[in-house]
Amino acid sequence: MNILFVYYYPSGGVETLARQRSYALKKHGIEFDFLYYKQGPGIQNIDMNSTFITNDDKEIERIINTGNYEAIVVCSDHTFLSRVRKMNFKGKLIYEVQGLGSFSQAEDWLRQAQPCVTENADAILLPKTPHLNRLVEKYYPLMKKYAFHNCIDTNMFSYRTVDNIESSPIIGWVGRIEENKNWEGFLELGYEIIKSNPWLNCGCL
């Protein structure tokens, strides 16, 4: 089975998620290729799949016809759904919802995307993020939906012991200071940990 994943450019959490997903699917005989409209810093991380960089319809149509894809997953860019249908793609077309910023930004995005998604997509894929679940149910009540937590390979991302630490252990959080990144939750957690373990260092990056 061949799947094509489509996104604006290879960068950040979406690129990491897609790459981790491809590793997991590879073990089950599923090929997971990438199509990005333009170059991005995450391209250096992709080492085992077919990766295409183009936003040209003729080139994209050639890629789709050659790849024999049973499904295409389009992340965020709802306008691409109609482009694919005009290319006579007959497989499953899945619209993936990731991020989209704050609650109000996500609601504006999903409301505007509604006509295009309902007309062209077969299903919606989304993480188990409470506000995204509520919004998708609100604007797409009749569509098939598949929600599950974003995957992580614990063999690749795991705790590592480091020798010769001279200072106190450090607890850190990395991410944008935005509501949906839950930085306030980290501060609350950090406060409770430091209160119980005052020798720890805790900070945001």
Sequence and secondary structure as in RCSB ss.txt:
>XXXX:A:sequence
MNILFVYYYPSGGVETLARQRSYALKKHGIEFDFLYYKQGPGIQNIDMNSTFITNDDKEIERIINTGNYEAIVVC
SDHTFLSRVRKMNFKGKLIYEVQGLGSFSQAEDWLRQAQPCVTENADAILLPKTPHLNRLVEKYYPLMKKYAFHN
CIDTNMFSYRTVDNIESSPIIGWVGRIEENKNWEGFLELGYEIIKSNPWLNCGCL
>XXXX:A:secstr
 EEEEEES S HHHHHHHHHHHHHHHTTT EEEEEESS  GGGGG  SS EEE   HHHHHHHHHHHT SEEEEE
S THHHHHHHHTT  SEEEEE    SSHHHHHHHHHHHHHHHHHH SEEEE S HHHHHHHHHH TTSEEEE   
   TTTS     S   S  EEEE S SSGGGTHHHHHHHHHHHHHH TT EEEE 
